[in-house]
Amino acid sequence: MKRVFLVSLVLGLTLLGGCSIKPWVQPYERANLADPIMSFNRDPVSSSYLHHVYDSREGARGAGIATGGGCGCN
């Protein structure tokens, strides 16, 4: 019983210690990650347009950033 408590205590402290690590990406390095070449999409302009169309047509589906409905031709 004592061993289980000790193992859970060490595991808990290890997990809490992981929360105190500094971020790997420094604030001055975040511009490199925001570069369009770091995008997963092959064509970011086209995917942005399609995302807008899907959001405006399916605004009632939830879990998106857009609300409302319409044809998406704005």
Secondary structure, 3 states (H helix, E strand, C coil): CHHHHHHHHHHHHHHHHHCCCCCCCCHHHHHHHCCHHHCCCCCHHHHHHHHHHHHHHCHHHCCCCCCCCCCCCC
